[in-house]
Amino acid sequence: MKLRVESGLPLSGGIIGSGGEISWPKPTRPGDTLHVSSEIEEVTPSRSRADRGMIRVRSETCNQHGEVVQILIAKLVVPRRTAAAIAS
């Protein structure tokens, strides 16, 4: 969890959690070296609020052997960029 919190997603303007799923397919052990990789799987603009949208992020935590030890699928409310910010 410390690795997830300290690395954070590079999202400008902050995020709000809106649910998710977490699983631990394998245990972690003392001395394990962990690596987290995240991928945005889906982006959905809000129909009612033009200034925000929803993203679905899948994060996998792997140990030093490349084994997946945790899977987190998070649904997050995020601010949308303005057209001016996209153009620059």
Jmol script that loads the backbone (N, CA, C; Angstrom):
load data "model"
ATOM      1  N   MET A   1       0.827  -1.186   0.000  1.00  0.00           N
ATOM      2  CA  MET A   1       0.000   0.000   0.000  1.00  0.00           C
ATOM      3  C   MET A   1       0.874   1.255   0.000  1.00  0.00           C
ATOM      4  N   LYS A   2       1.972   1.223   0.765  1.00  0.00           N
ATOM      5  CA  LYS A   2       2.871   2.375   0.806  1.00  0.00           C
ATOM      6  C   LYS A   2       3.388   2.695  -0.594  1.00  0.00           C
ATOM      7  N   LEU A   3       3.768   1.670  -1.355  1.00  0.00           N
ATOM      8  CA  LEU A   3       4.264   1.872  -2.716  1.00  0.00           C
ATOM      9  C   LEU A   3       3.186   2.503  -3.591  1.00  0.00           C
ATOM     10  N   ARG A   4       1.950   2.063  -3.465  1.00  0.00           N
ATOM     11  CA  ARG A   4       0.837   2.616  -4.246  1.00  0.00           C
ATOM     12  C   ARG A   4       0.618   4.088  -3.916  1.00  0.00           C
ATOM     13  N   VAL A   5       0.621   4.407  -2.629  1.00  0.00           N
ATOM     14  CA  VAL A   5       0.336   5.776  -2.203  1.00  0.00           C
ATOM     15  C   VAL A   5       1.475   6.716  -2.588  1.00  0.00           C
ATOM     16  N   GLU A   6       2.719   6.299  -2.368  1.00  0.00           N
ATOM     17  CA  GLU A   6       3.854   7.173  -2.648  1.00  0.00           C
ATOM     18  C   GLU A   6       4.097   7.378  -4.131  1.00  0.00           C
ATOM     19  N   SER A   7       3.830   6.359  -4.949  1.00  0.00           N
ATOM     20  CA  SER A   7       4.070   6.505  -6.388  1.00  0.00           C
ATOM     21  C   SER A   7       2.952   7.321  -7.026  1.00  0.00           C
ATOM     22  N   GLY A   8       1.736   7.067  -6.646  1.00  0.00           N
ATOM     23  CA  GLY A   8       0.586   7.820  -7.137  1.00  0.00           C
ATOM     24  C   GLY A   8       0.443   7.819  -8.649  1.00  0.00           C
ATOM     25  N   LEU A   9      -0.720   8.127  -9.117  1.00  0.00           N
ATOM     26  CA  LEU A   9      -0.965   8.272 -10.548  1.00  0.00           C
ATOM     27  C   LEU A   9      -0.654   9.706 -10.944  1.00  0.00           C
ATOM     28  N   PRO A  10      -0.062   9.913 -12.109  1.00  0.00           N
ATOM     29  CA  PRO A  10       0.274  11.281 -12.532  1.00  0.00           C
ATOM     30  C   PRO A  10      -0.939  12.027 -13.079  1.00  0.00           C
ATOM     31  N   LEU A  11      -1.947  12.230 -12.229  1.00  0.00           N
ATOM     32  CA  LEU A  11      -3.175  12.908 -12.639  1.00  0.00           C
ATOM     33  C   LEU A  11      -3.205  14.298 -12.033  1.00  0.00           C
ATOM     34  N   SER A  12      -3.300  15.309 -12.871  1.00  0.00           N
ATOM     35  CA  SER A  12      -3.350  16.689 -12.416  1.00  0.00           C
ATOM     36  C   SER A  12      -4.726  16.990 -11.836  1.00  0.00           C
ATOM     37  N   GLY A  13      -4.775  17.672 -10.722  1.00  0.00           N
ATOM     38  CA  GLY A  13      -6.041  18.113 -10.160  1.00  0.00           C
ATOM     39  C   GLY A  13      -6.655  17.159  -9.163  1.00  0.00           C
ATOM     40  N   GLY A  14      -6.001  16.043  -8.863  1.00  0.00           N
ATOM     41  CA  GLY A  14      -6.493  15.128  -7.851  1.00  0.00           C
ATOM     42  C   GLY A  14      -7.491  14.109  -8.373  1.00  0.00           C
ATOM     43  N   ILE A  15      -7.869  13.207  -7.487  1.00  0.00           N
ATOM     44  CA  ILE A  15      -8.802  12.132  -7.829  1.00  0.00           C
ATOM     45  C   ILE A  15      -9.752  11.886  -6.661  1.00  0.00           C
ATOM     46  N   ILE A  16     -10.868  11.261  -6.971  1.00  0.00           N
ATOM     47  CA  ILE A  16     -11.832  10.832  -5.964  1.00  0.00           C
ATOM     48  C   ILE A  16     -12.134   9.365  -6.256  1.00  0.00           C
ATOM     49  N   GLY A  17     -11.967   8.506  -5.274  1.00  0.00           N
ATOM     50  CA  GLY A  17     -12.273   7.099  -5.452  1.00  0.00           C
ATOM     51  C   GLY A  17     -13.770   6.888  -5.573  1.00  0.00           C
ATOM     52  N   SER A  18     -14.145   5.979  -6.484  1.00  0.00           N
ATOM     53  CA  SER A  18     -15.561   5.704  -6.703  1.00  0.00           C
ATOM     54  C   SER A  18     -15.840   4.204  -6.657  1.00  0.00           C
ATOM     55  N   GLY A  19     -14.929   3.450  -6.076  1.00  0.00           N
ATOM     56  CA  GLY A  19     -15.118   2.008  -5.965  1.00  0.00           C
ATOM     57  C   GLY A  19     -13.978   1.259  -6.616  1.00  0.00           C
ATOM     58  N   GLY A  20     -14.023  -0.037  -6.488  1.00  0.00           N
ATOM     59  CA  GLY A  20     -12.990  -0.850  -7.094  1.00  0.00           C
ATOM     60  C   GLY A  20     -13.013  -2.274  -6.586  1.00  0.00           C
ATOM     61  N   GLU A  21     -12.069  -3.038  -7.098  1.00  0.00           N
ATOM     62  CA  GLU A  21     -11.917  -4.440  -6.712  1.00  0.00           C
ATOM     63  C   GLU A  21     -10.446  -4.684  -6.433  1.00  0.00           C
ATOM     64  N   ILE A  22     -10.159  -5.534  -5.438  1.00  0.00           N
ATOM     65  CA  ILE A  22      -8.774  -5.867  -5.127  1.00  0.00           C
ATOM     66  C   ILE A  22      -8.684  -7.363  -4.865  1.00  0.00           C
ATOM     67  N   SER A  23      -7.600  -7.960  -5.348  1.00  0.00           N
ATOM     68  CA  SER A  23      -7.383  -9.387  -5.090  1.00  0.00           C
ATOM     69  C   SER A  23      -5.889  -9.634  -4.886  1.00  0.00           C
ATOM     70  N   TRP A  24      -5.586 -10.693  -4.167  1.00  0.00           N
ATOM     71  CA  TRP A  24      -4.215 -11.093  -3.888  1.00  0.00           C
ATOM     72  C   TRP A  24      -4.023 -12.536  -4.376  1.00  0.00           C
ATOM     73  N   PRO A  25      -3.611 -12.728  -5.640  1.00  0.00           N
ATOM     74  CA  PRO A  25      -3.459 -14.081  -6.173  1.00  0.00           C
ATOM     75  C   PRO A  25      -2.331 -14.886  -5.515  1.00  0.00           C
ATOM     76  N   LYS A  26      -1.304 -14.221  -4.995  1.00  0.00           N
ATOM     77  CA  LYS A  26      -0.194 -14.889  -4.310  1.00  0.00           C
ATOM     78  C   LYS A  26       0.197 -14.049  -3.096  1.00  0.00           C
ATOM     79  N   PRO A  27       0.750 -14.693  -2.072  1.00  0.00           N
ATOM     80  CA  PRO A  27       1.167 -13.924  -0.897  1.00  0.00           C
ATOM     81  C   PRO A  27       2.479 -13.191  -1.129  1.00  0.00           C
ATOM     82  N   THR A  28       2.687 -12.123  -0.362  1.00  0.00           N
ATOM     83  CA  THR A  28       4.000 -11.484  -0.320  1.00  0.00           C
ATOM     84  C   THR A  28       4.723 -12.010   0.907  1.00  0.00           C
ATOM     85  N   ARG A  29       6.029 -11.988   0.843  1.00  0.00           N
ATOM     86  CA  ARG A  29       6.858 -12.512   1.928  1.00  0.00           C
ATOM     87  C   ARG A  29       7.817 -11.420   2.406  1.00  0.00           C
ATOM     88  N   PRO A  30       8.262 -11.506   3.662  1.00  0.00           N
ATOM     89  CA  PRO A  30       9.271 -10.552   4.134  1.00  0.00           C
ATOM     90  C   PRO A  30      10.494 -10.597   3.211  1.00  0.00           C
ATOM     91  N   GLY A  31      10.979  -9.414   2.852  1.00  0.00           N
ATOM     92  CA  GLY A  31      12.147  -9.342   1.978  1.00  0.00           C
ATOM     93  C   GLY A  31      11.821  -9.272   0.497  1.00  0.00           C
ATOM     94  N   ASP A  32      10.539  -9.458   0.113  1.00  0.00           N
ATOM     95  CA  ASP A  32      10.161  -9.350  -1.296  1.00  0.00           C
ATOM     96  C   ASP A  32      10.420  -7.929  -1.795  1.00  0.00           C
ATOM     97  N   THR A  33      10.806  -7.819  -3.051  1.00  0.00           N
ATOM     98  CA  THR A  33      10.921  -6.535  -3.724  1.00  0.00           C
ATOM     99  C   THR A  33       9.713  -6.416  -4.637  1.00  0.00           C
ATOM    100  N   LEU A  34       8.928  -5.359  -4.447  1.00  0.00           N
ATOM    101  CA  LEU A  34       7.674  -5.217  -5.184  1.00  0.00           C
ATOM    102  C   LEU A  34       7.757  -4.087  -6.202  1.00  0.00           C
ATOM    103  N   HIS A  35       7.035  -4.285  -7.299  1.00  0.00           N
ATOM    104  CA  HIS A  35       6.964  -3.303  -8.386  1.00  0.00           C
ATOM    105  C   HIS A  35       5.506  -3.173  -8.805  1.00  0.00           C
ATOM    106  N   VAL A  36       5.020  -1.945  -8.930  1.00  0.00           N
ATOM    107  CA  VAL A  36       3.637  -1.710  -9.344  1.00  0.00           C
ATOM    108  C   VAL A  36       3.621  -1.096 -10.737  1.00  0.00           C
ATOM    109  N   SER A  37       2.778  -1.647 -11.601  1.00  0.00           N
ATOM    110  CA  SER A  37       2.546  -1.021 -12.912  1.00  0.00           C
ATOM    111  C   SER A  37       1.050  -0.788 -13.056  1.00  0.00           C
ATOM    112  N   SER A  38       0.705   0.370 -13.616  1.00  0.00           N
ATOM    113  CA  SER A  38      -0.699   0.751 -13.755  1.00  0.00           C
ATOM    114  C   SER A  38      -1.001   1.105 -15.194  1.00  0.00           C
ATOM    115  N   GLU A  39      -2.235   0.815 -15.590  1.00  0.00           N
ATOM    116  CA  GLU A  39      -2.694   1.122 -16.945  1.00  0.00           C
ATOM    117  C   GLU A  39      -4.119   1.647 -16.871  1.00  0.00           C
ATOM    118  N   ILE A  40      -4.372   2.743 -17.561  1.00  0.00           N
ATOM    119  CA  ILE A  40      -5.736   3.256 -17.649  1.00  0.00           C
ATOM    120  C   ILE A  40      -6.453   2.430 -18.709  1.00  0.00           C
ATOM    121  N   GLU A  41      -7.483   1.702 -18.285  1.00  0.00           N
ATOM    122  CA  GLU A  41      -8.206   0.812 -19.187  1.00  0.00           C
ATOM    123  C   GLU A  41      -9.377   1.489 -19.887  1.00  0.00           C
ATOM    124  N   GLU A  42      -9.962   2.489 -19.233  1.00  0.00           N
ATOM    125  CA  GLU A  42     -11.181   3.100 -19.784  1.00  0.00           C
ATOM    126  C   GLU A  42     -11.292   4.543 -19.324  1.00  0.00           C
ATOM    127  N   VAL A  43     -11.749   5.401 -20.209  1.00  0.00           N
ATOM    128  CA  VAL A  43     -12.011   6.807 -19.896  1.00  0.00           C
ATOM    129  C   VAL A  43     -13.434   7.113 -20.336  1.00  0.00           C
ATOM    130  N   THR A  44     -14.245   7.615 -19.404  1.00  0.00           N
ATOM    131  CA  THR A  44     -15.637   7.929 -19.715  1.00  0.00           C
ATOM    132  C   THR A  44     -15.953   9.348 -19.263  1.00  0.00           C
ATOM    133  N   PRO A  45     -16.240  10.257 -20.199  1.00  0.00           N
ATOM    134  CA  PRO A  45     -16.624  11.617 -19.798  1.00  0.00           C
ATOM    135  C   PRO A  45     -17.963  11.586 -19.053  1.00  0.00           C
ATOM    136  N   SER A  46     -18.114  12.473 -18.080  1.00  0.00           N
ATOM    137  CA  SER A  46     -19.375  12.575 -17.357  1.00  0.00           C
ATOM    138  C   SER A  46     -20.445  13.156 -18.275  1.00  0.00           C
ATOM    139  N   ARG A  47     -21.636  12.603 -18.216  1.00  0.00           N
ATOM    140  CA  ARG A  47     -22.745  13.142 -19.016  1.00  0.00           C
ATOM    141  C   ARG A  47     -23.367  14.371 -18.365  1.00  0.00           C
ATOM    142  N   SER A  48     -23.241  14.471 -17.039  1.00  0.00           N
ATOM    143  CA  SER A  48     -23.893  15.578 -16.334  1.00  0.00           C
ATOM    144  C   SER A  48     -22.933  16.682 -15.901  1.00  0.00           C
ATOM    145  N   ARG A  49     -21.640  16.395 -15.812  1.00  0.00           N
ATOM    146  CA  ARG A  49     -20.659  17.391 -15.356  1.00  0.00           C
ATOM    147  C   ARG A  49     -19.520  17.463 -16.376  1.00  0.00           C
ATOM    148  N   ALA A  50     -19.492  18.526 -17.157  1.00  0.00           N
ATOM    149  CA  ALA A  50     -18.501  18.675 -18.224  1.00  0.00           C
ATOM    150  C   ALA A  50     -17.070  18.813 -17.700  1.00  0.00           C
ATOM    151  N   ASP A  51     -16.921  19.149 -16.407  1.00  0.00           N
ATOM    152  CA  ASP A  51     -15.583  19.367 -15.852  1.00  0.00           C
ATOM    153  C   ASP A  51     -14.935  18.106 -15.290  1.00  0.00           C
ATOM    154  N   ARG A  52     -15.598  16.962 -15.387  1.00  0.00           N
ATOM    155  CA  ARG A  52     -15.024  15.730 -14.834  1.00  0.00           C
ATOM    156  C   ARG A  52     -15.410  14.507 -15.641  1.00  0.00           C
ATOM    157  N   GLY A  53     -14.750  13.422 -15.328  1.00  0.00           N
ATOM    158  CA  GLY A  53     -15.025  12.149 -15.981  1.00  0.00           C
ATOM    159  C   GLY A  53     -14.623  11.008 -15.065  1.00  0.00           C
ATOM    160  N   MET A  54     -14.757   9.797 -15.567  1.00  0.00           N
ATOM    161  CA  MET A  54     -14.453   8.599 -14.792  1.00  0.00           C
ATOM    162  C   MET A  54     -13.384   7.810 -15.545  1.00  0.00           C
ATOM    163  N   ILE A  55     -12.390   7.309 -14.807  1.00  0.00           N
ATOM    164  CA  ILE A  55     -11.415   6.410 -15.409  1.00  0.00           C
ATOM    165  C   ILE A  55     -11.403   5.103 -14.646  1.00  0.00           C
ATOM    166  N   ARG A  56     -11.024   4.059 -15.340  1.00  0.00           N
ATOM    167  CA  ARG A  56     -10.849   2.736 -14.731  1.00  0.00           C
ATOM    168  C   ARG A  56      -9.372   2.400 -14.875  1.00  0.00           C
ATOM    169  N   VAL A  57      -8.697   2.165 -13.750  1.00  0.00           N
ATOM    170  CA  VAL A  57      -7.257   1.917 -13.731  1.00  0.00           C
ATOM    171  C   VAL A  57      -7.001   0.518 -13.185  1.00  0.00           C
ATOM    172  N   ARG A  58      -6.197  -0.250 -13.914  1.00  0.00           N
ATOM    173  CA  ARG A  58      -5.781  -1.572 -13.443  1.00  0.00           C
ATOM    174  C   ARG A  58      -4.326  -1.478 -13.011  1.00  0.00           C
ATOM    175  N   SER A  59      -4.065  -1.826 -11.759  1.00  0.00           N
ATOM    176  CA  SER A  59      -2.701  -1.826 -11.221  1.00  0.00           C
ATOM    177  C   SER A  59      -2.345  -3.242 -10.800  1.00  0.00           C
ATOM    178  N   GLU A  60      -1.169  -3.681 -11.211  1.00  0.00           N
ATOM    179  CA  GLU A  60      -0.668  -5.001 -10.815  1.00  0.00           C
ATOM    180  C   GLU A  60       0.618  -4.811 -10.036  1.00  0.00           C
ATOM    181  N   THR A  61       0.694  -5.472  -8.892  1.00  0.00           N
ATOM    182  CA  THR A  61       1.908  -5.485  -8.087  1.00  0.00           C
ATOM    183  C   THR A  61       2.577  -6.832  -8.293  1.00  0.00           C
ATOM    184  N   CYS A  62       3.851  -6.799  -8.691  1.00  0.00           N
ATOM    185  CA  CYS A  62       4.613  -8.029  -8.938  1.00  0.00           C
ATOM    186  C   CYS A  62       5.780  -8.105  -7.957  1.00  0.00           C
ATOM    187  N   ASN A  63       6.173  -9.331  -7.629  1.00  0.00           N
ATOM    188  CA  ASN A  63       7.347  -9.518  -6.779  1.00  0.00           C
ATOM    189  C   ASN A  63       8.602  -9.628  -7.643  1.00  0.00           C
ATOM    190  N   GLN A  64       9.732  -9.889  -7.023  1.00  0.00           N
ATOM    191  CA  GLN A  64      11.004  -9.944  -7.727  1.00  0.00           C
ATOM    192  C   GLN A  64      11.089 -11.094  -8.734  1.00  0.00           C
ATOM    193  N   HIS A  65      10.171 -12.043  -8.677  1.00  0.00           N
ATOM    194  CA  HIS A  65      10.135 -13.162  -9.625  1.00  0.00           C
ATOM    195  C   HIS A  65       9.174 -12.908 -10.782  1.00  0.00           C
ATOM    196  N   GLY A  66       8.573 -11.717 -10.800  1.00  0.00           N
ATOM    197  CA  GLY A  66       7.614 -11.384 -11.852  1.00  0.00           C
ATOM    198  C   GLY A  66       6.231 -11.959 -11.611  1.00  0.00           C
ATOM    199  N   GLU A  67       5.992 -12.502 -10.427  1.00  0.00           N
ATOM    200  CA  GLU A  67       4.689 -13.073 -10.092  1.00  0.00           C
ATOM    201  C   GLU A  67       3.748 -11.961  -9.622  1.00  0.00           C
ATOM    202  N   VAL A  68       2.528 -11.973 -10.129  1.00  0.00           N
ATOM    203  CA  VAL A  68       1.530 -10.979  -9.714  1.00  0.00           C
ATOM    204  C   VAL A  68       1.040 -11.355  -8.320  1.00  0.00           C
ATOM    205  N   VAL A  69       1.212 -10.429  -7.366  1.00  0.00           N
ATOM    206  CA  VAL A  69       0.801 -10.688  -5.991  1.00  0.00           C
ATOM    207  C   VAL A  69      -0.416  -9.865  -5.581  1.00  0.00           C
ATOM    208  N   GLN A  70      -0.746  -8.842  -6.362  1.00  0.00           N
ATOM    209  CA  GLN A  70      -1.935  -8.044  -6.065  1.00  0.00           C
ATOM    210  C   GLN A  70      -2.463  -7.442  -7.361  1.00  0.00           C
ATOM    211  N   ILE A  71      -3.782  -7.431  -7.493  1.00  0.00           N
ATOM    212  CA  ILE A  71      -4.444  -6.779  -8.621  1.00  0.00           C
ATOM    213  C   ILE A  71      -5.467  -5.808  -8.040  1.00  0.00           C
ATOM    214  N   LEU A  72      -5.374  -4.549  -8.466  1.00  0.00           N
ATOM    215  CA  LEU A  72      -6.315  -3.527  -8.028  1.00  0.00           C
ATOM    216  C   LEU A  72      -6.947  -2.903  -9.260  1.00  0.00           C
ATOM    217  N   ILE A  73      -8.264  -2.939  -9.323  1.00  0.00           N
ATOM    218  CA  ILE A  73      -8.995  -2.246 -10.377  1.00  0.00           C
ATOM    219  C   ILE A  73      -9.782  -1.137  -9.687  1.00  0.00           C
ATOM    220  N   ALA A  74      -9.388   0.106  -9.977  1.00  0.00           N
ATOM    221  CA  ALA A  74      -9.981   1.264  -9.300  1.00  0.00           C
ATOM    222  C   ALA A  74     -10.805   2.088 -10.276  1.00  0.00           C
ATOM    223  N   LYS A  75     -11.939   2.565  -9.802  1.00  0.00           N
ATOM    224  CA  LYS A  75     -12.768   3.502 -10.558  1.00  0.00           C
ATOM    225  C   LYS A  75     -12.589   4.860  -9.896  1.00  0.00           C
ATOM    226  N   LEU A  76     -12.145   5.833 -10.681  1.00  0.00           N
ATOM    227  CA  LEU A  76     -11.799   7.136 -10.128  1.00  0.00           C
ATOM    228  C   LEU A  76     -12.510   8.255 -10.865  1.00  0.00           C
ATOM    229  N   VAL A  77     -12.974   9.248 -10.109  1.00  0.00           N
ATOM    230  CA  VAL A  77     -13.524  10.468 -10.692  1.00  0.00           C
ATOM    231  C   VAL A  77     -12.361  11.445 -10.804  1.00  0.00           C
ATOM    232  N   VAL A  78     -12.150  11.984 -12.007  1.00  0.00           N
ATOM    233  CA  VAL A  78     -11.016  12.873 -12.248  1.00  0.00           C
ATOM    234  C   VAL A  78     -11.475  14.132 -12.981  1.00  0.00           C
ATOM    235  N   PRO A  79     -10.758  15.253 -12.793  1.00  0.00           N
ATOM    236  CA  PRO A  79     -11.089  16.463 -13.553  1.00  0.00           C
ATOM    237  C   PRO A  79     -10.708  16.281 -15.021  1.00  0.00           C
ATOM    238  N   ARG A  80     -11.483  16.893 -15.904  1.00  0.00           N
ATOM    239  CA  ARG A  80     -11.186  16.860 -17.341  1.00  0.00           C
ATOM    240  C   ARG A  80     -10.359  18.074 -17.712  1.00  0.00           C
ATOM    241  N   ARG A  81      -9.495  17.897 -18.686  1.00  0.00           N
ATOM    242  CA  ARG A  81      -8.716  19.030 -19.188  1.00  0.00           C
ATOM    243  C   ARG A  81      -9.614  19.905 -20.048  1.00  0.00           C
ATOM    244  N   THR A  82      -9.333  21.178 -20.041  1.00  0.00           N
ATOM    245  CA  THR A  82     -10.069  22.090 -20.913  1.00  0.00           C
ATOM    246  C   THR A  82      -9.502  21.999 -22.338  1.00  0.00           C
ATOM    247  N   ALA A  83     -10.249  22.472 -23.306  1.00  0.00           N
ATOM    248  CA  ALA A  83      -9.773  22.455 -24.699  1.00  0.00           C
ATOM    249  C   ALA A  83      -8.491  23.265 -24.823  1.00  0.00           C
ATOM    250  N   ALA A  84      -8.371  24.363 -24.086  1.00  0.00           N
ATOM    251  CA  ALA A  84      -7.160  25.192 -24.143  1.00  0.00           C
ATOM    252  C   ALA A  84      -5.943  24.433 -23.611  1.00  0.00           C
ATOM    253  N   ALA A  85      -6.116  23.645 -22.552  1.00  0.00           N
ATOM    254  CA  ALA A  85      -5.011  22.889 -21.983  1.00  0.00           C
ATOM    255  C   ALA A  85      -4.565  21.792 -22.927  1.00  0.00           C
ATOM    256  N   ILE A  86      -5.488  21.189 -23.657  1.00  0.00           N
ATOM    257  CA  ILE A  86      -5.156  20.130 -24.609  1.00  0.00           C
ATOM    258  C   ILE A  86      -4.373  20.699 -25.787  1.00  0.00           C
ATOM    259  N   ALA A  87      -4.762  21.897 -26.259  1.00  0.00           N
ATOM    260  CA  ALA A  87      -4.139  22.512 -27.427  1.00  0.00           C
ATOM    261  C   ALA A  87      -2.711  22.971 -27.153  1.00  0.00           C
ATOM    262  N   SER A  88      -2.406  23.320 -25.910  1.00  0.00           N
ATOM    263  CA  SER A  88      -1.063  23.862 -25.619  1.00  0.00           C
ATOM    264  C   SER A  88      -0.034  22.802 -25.399  1.00  0.00           C
TER     265      SER A  88
END
end "model"
wireframe off; spacefill off
backbone 0.3
color backbone group
